[in-house]
Amino acid sequence: MSGDPLRSVRSYYYLGQYQRAIKEAKQLAQSNPAAQVWLARAQAMVAPSEVFALVPANAPTALLAVKQLATYRSASADQKELALAQLQEWLSSDLIAASQDSTLVCVACSMYFEQGDYKEALKLLKEPGQDMEMLAWTVQVYLKIHRLDLAAASAKRMADIDEDHTLAMLAGAWTNMAKGGDKVGEAVFALQELMEKFEPSVTLLNSLGVCYMLQREFPRAVQYLKQARDLAVSNNETISAETLTNTVVCFAQLNKPDLVQRVMAELQQVHPRHGWLQQRQEAEALFDKHAANYAVATPSPAIQA
């Protein structure tokens, strides 16, 4: 495993350190076709438009899949559906079914996951084998559909394959966070170990913030979320929706309504279509609807004869 030249590139990508992944992948891309794929994947996460020039029309399927991911990430809602439809067509072909490259599956899975279509994502993940990225997606999907037992089983399988793998450590942390209690402390330890090994990232800082939220240490959670926010700004990246939504929850728990409103306004500006906002708006509309049914009617003035 130590002889894998792309291990650190993949780790940086999984941890959301896309600029580091791009830098290392560029050094390997000329002599390593797989490095070209990881270079394109990292570019798709920070500058999707650059992928269009990077990937020619006659590129291998893995690179074309990443090009569709770039299209998806920079497109309107209708165009997102077109990009996903193209991937579905490739996934159904005999040629792709026989391929040993899991890039197409993982790219399509990421799109389904973002759309909340976990059923379709699981269909793609029914035979993950020993592919660590596919297994990691399996863990995430099972956690989303509240099947902690299955998520934990997949995380254990990953640890059995390679307990030091970045995704195995992340999957273990995710499942321990979901288990709660003393297991949250184990998640903190794993995340801090990754941070010491690969330096802080927005992904790791957000996850540590959630851990301290689970432990109801909201002031400490805010510290990590602020670090995530500051790191995104220093990297010229958009502040993640996870950073902002978790910050809102922390400030609400700390009884700081002014700060809640300020961060909510920022969330609405930066991520106006985020599912958390939509759910909140639906809940408010439902409350207003039912509240109207219980409104006290103003009595009409009595008419004197």
C-alpha positions in Angstrom: 0.0 0.0 0.0 2.9 2.4 0.7 4.0 2.1 -2.9 0.8 3.6 -4.2 1.8 6.9 -5.8 -1.8 8.3 -5.7 -2.6 7.5 -2.1 -1.9 11.0 -0.8 -3.7 12.6 -3.8 -6.8 10.5 -3.0 -6.6 11.3 0.7 -6.4 15.1 0.0 -9.4 14.7 -2.2 -11.5 12.8 0.3 -10.6 15.3 3.0 -11.7 18.2 0.8 -8.2 19.6 0.4 -8.7 20.0 -3.4 -5.9 22.4 -4.0 -3.4 20.0 -2.5 -4.8 17.2 -4.5 -4.5 19.3 -7.7 -0.9 20.2 -6.9 0.2 16.6 -6.4 -1.9 15.2 -9.2 -0.3 17.6 -11.7 3.1 16.3 -10.8 2.0 12.8 -11.8 -0.5 13.4 -14.5 1.8 13.2 -17.5 3.0 9.7 -16.7 0.0 8.3 -14.8 -3.5 8.2 -16.5 -5.2 7.6 -13.1 -3.6 10.9 -11.8 -5.3 12.7 -14.7 -8.7 11.5 -13.4 -8.0 12.6 -9.9 -6.7 16.0 -11.2 -10.0 16.4 -13.1 -12.1 15.3 -10.1 -10.4 17.9 -7.8 -10.8 20.6 -10.4 -14.5 19.8 -10.7 -14.9 20.6 -7.0 -13.2 24.0 -7.1 -13.4 25.2 -10.7 -15.8 23.1 -12.8 -15.3 25.2 -15.9 -11.6 24.3 -16.1 -12.5 20.6 -16.5 -14.2 21.3 -19.9 -10.9 22.4 -21.4 -9.0 19.6 -19.5 -11.0 16.7 -20.8 -11.3 16.2 -24.6 -14.3 14.6 -26.3 -12.4 11.4 -27.0 -11.1 11.0 -23.4 -11.5 7.7 -21.5 -14.9 7.1 -19.9 -13.6 7.9 -16.4 -12.6 11.4 -17.5 -15.8 11.9 -19.4 -17.7 11.0 -16.2 -15.8 13.7 -14.3 -16.7 16.1 -17.1 -20.3 15.3 -16.5 -19.7 16.0 -12.8 -18.3 19.4 -13.7 -21.4 20.1 -15.8 -23.6 19.0 -13.0 -21.9 21.2 -10.5 -22.1 24.3 -12.6 -25.5 23.8 -14.2 -29.1 24.8 -13.7 -31.6 22.3 -12.4 -32.6 21.1 -15.9 -29.0 20.7 -17.0 -28.2 18.8 -13.9 -30.8 16.2 -14.9 -29.3 16.0 -18.4 -25.8 15.3 -16.9 -27.2 12.6 -14.7 -29.2 11.1 -17.6 -25.9 10.8 -19.6 -24.2 9.0 -16.7 -27.2 6.7 -16.4 -26.9 5.8 -20.1 -23.2 4.9 -19.7 -23.9 2.9 -16.6 -26.5 0.8 -18.4 -24.1 -0.1 -21.3 -22.3 -3.5 -21.4 -19.0 -1.8 -21.9 -19.2 0.1 -18.6 -20.6 -2.9 -16.8 -17.4 -4.8 -17.7 -15.1 -1.9 -16.7 -12.9 -2.2 -13.6 -12.9 1.6 -13.1 -15.3 2.7 -10.4 -15.0 6.4 -11.2 -18.3 6.5 -13.1 -20.2 4.7 -10.3 -18.8 7.0 -7.6 -19.5 10.2 -9.7 -23.1 9.1 -10.4 -23.5 8.2 -6.7 -22.3 11.6 -5.6 -25.0 13.2 -7.8 -27.7 11.0 -6.5 -26.6 11.6 -2.9 -26.7 15.4 -3.5 -30.2 15.1 -4.9 -31.3 12.9 -1.9 -32.1 10.0 -4.2 -30.6 7.4 -1.9 -32.5 4.5 -3.4 -30.8 5.0 -6.8 -27.4 5.5 -5.1 -27.7 2.1 -3.3 -28.5 0.4 -6.6 -25.1 1.4 -7.9 -23.4 0.3 -4.7 -24.8 -3.3 -4.5 -21.5 -4.9 -5.4 -18.7 -2.6 -3.9 -16.3 -5.4 -3.5 -13.1 -4.0 -1.9 -13.4 -0.6 -3.5 -12.9 1.8 -0.6 -14.6 4.7 -2.2 -17.7 2.7 -3.1 -17.8 1.3 0.4 -17.5 4.8 1.9 -20.5 5.9 -0.2 -22.4 2.9 1.1 -21.7 4.1 4.7 -22.9 7.6 3.9 -26.1 6.4 2.2 -27.0 4.0 5.0 -26.5 6.7 7.6 -28.8 9.0 5.6 -31.6 6.4 5.6 -31.0 5.7 9.3 -29.6 2.2 8.9 -26.8 2.6 11.4 -26.4 -1.2 11.6 -25.6 -1.5 7.9 -23.4 1.6 7.9 -21.4 0.2 10.8 -21.0 -3.2 9.0 -19.7 -1.4 5.9 -17.3 0.7 8.0 -16.0 -2.4 9.7 -15.4 -4.1 6.4 -13.4 -1.0 5.3 -11.3 -1.2 8.5 -10.7 -4.9 7.9 -9.4 -4.1 4.4 -7.1 -1.3 5.5 -7.6 0.4 8.9 -5.2 3.2 8.1 -6.9 4.2 4.9 -8.2 7.7 5.0 -11.7 6.7 4.0 -11.8 3.8 6.6 -10.9 6.3 9.3 -13.5 8.8 8.1 -16.2 6.0 7.8 -15.4 4.9 11.4 -15.7 8.5 12.6 -19.1 9.0 10.8 -20.6 5.8 12.3 -19.2 6.6 15.8 -20.8 10.1 15.6 -24.1 8.4 14.6 -23.8 6.0 17.6 -23.4 8.9 20.0 -22.4 8.6 23.6 -18.8 7.6 24.3 -18.3 6.7 20.7 -18.2 10.4 19.8 -14.9 10.7 21.7 -13.5 8.0 19.4 -14.7 10.0 16.4 -12.9 13.1 17.7 -9.7 11.1 18.1 -9.8 9.7 14.5 -10.6 13.1 13.1 -7.8 14.8 15.0 -5.4 12.1 13.9 -6.3 12.8 10.3 -5.9 16.5 10.8 -2.4 16.0 12.2 -1.4 13.8 9.3 -2.9 15.9 6.5 -3.4 19.3 8.0 -6.8 20.9 8.8 -9.5 20.9 6.1 -13.0 22.3 6.0 -14.4 18.8 6.0 -12.4 17.8 9.1 -13.2 21.0 11.0 -16.9 20.8 10.2 -16.9 17.2 11.4 -15.1 18.1 14.7 -17.7 20.9 15.2 -20.5 18.3 14.8 -18.8 16.1 17.4 -18.7 18.8 20.0 -22.3 19.7 19.1 -23.2 16.1 19.9 -21.5 16.4 23.2 -23.4 19.7 23.7 -20.1 21.7 24.0 -21.5 24.4 21.7 -18.9 27.1 22.4 -16.1 24.7 21.4 -18.2 23.6 18.4 -18.4 27.2 17.3 -14.6 27.5 17.5 -14.1 24.7 15.0 -16.9 26.0 12.7 -15.2 29.4 12.7 -11.9 27.8 11.8 -13.8 26.0 8.9 -15.2 29.3 7.8 -11.9 31.1 8.0 -10.1 28.4 6.1 -12.7 28.4 3.3 -12.3 32.2 3.0 -8.5 32.0 3.0 -8.7 29.4 0.2 -11.0 31.6 -1.9 -13.7 28.9 -1.5 -17.4 29.3 -0.9 -18.3 28.8 2.8 -19.9 25.4 3.0 -23.6 25.0 3.8 -22.6 22.6 6.5 -20.5 25.2 8.2 -23.3 27.8 8.1 -26.2 25.5 9.1 -24.2 24.0 12.1 -23.3 27.5 13.2 -26.9 28.5 13.2 -27.8 25.5 15.4 -25.0 26.4 17.8 -26.0 30.0 18.1 -29.6 29.0 18.7 -28.5 26.7 21.5 -26.4 29.5 22.9 -29.4 31.8 22.8 -27.8 34.3 20.5 -30.8 35.3 18.2 -29.0 38.2 16.5 -26.1 35.9 15.4 -28.7 33.3 14.3 -30.3 35.8 12.0 -27.0 37.0 10.6 -25.8 33.6 9.7 -29.2 32.6 8.4 -29.1 35.6 6.0 -25.7 34.5 4.8 -26.9 31.0 4.2 -29.9 32.2 2.2 -27.5 34.4 0.1 -24.8 31.8 -0.5 -26.9 28.6 -0.7 -30.4 29.7 -1.4 -31.5 26.2 -2.6 -30.0 24.2 0.3 -32.3 21.5 1.5 -32.1 22.6 5.1 -33.5 26.0 4.2 -36.3 24.4 2.1 -37.3 22.2 5.0 -37.3 25.2 7.3 -39.5 27.2 5.0 -41.9 24.3 4.6 -42.1 23.9 8.3 -42.8 27.6 8.8 -45.5 27.5 6.1 -47.1 24.5 7.7 -47.0 26.2 11.1 -48.6 29.4 9.7 -51.3 27.3 8.0 -52.3 25.5 11.2 -51.9 28.6 13.3 -54.4 30.4 11.1 -57.0 27.7 12.0 -56.7 28.6 15.7 -56.6 32.3 15.2 -59.0 34.1 17.6 -61.7 35.7 15.5 -62.5 39.4 16.3 -66.2 39.5 17.4 -68.5 41.5 15.2 -70.0 44.6 17.0 -73.5 44.0 18.3 -76.2 45.7 16.2 -78.5 47.7 18.4 -82.1 47.6 17.4 
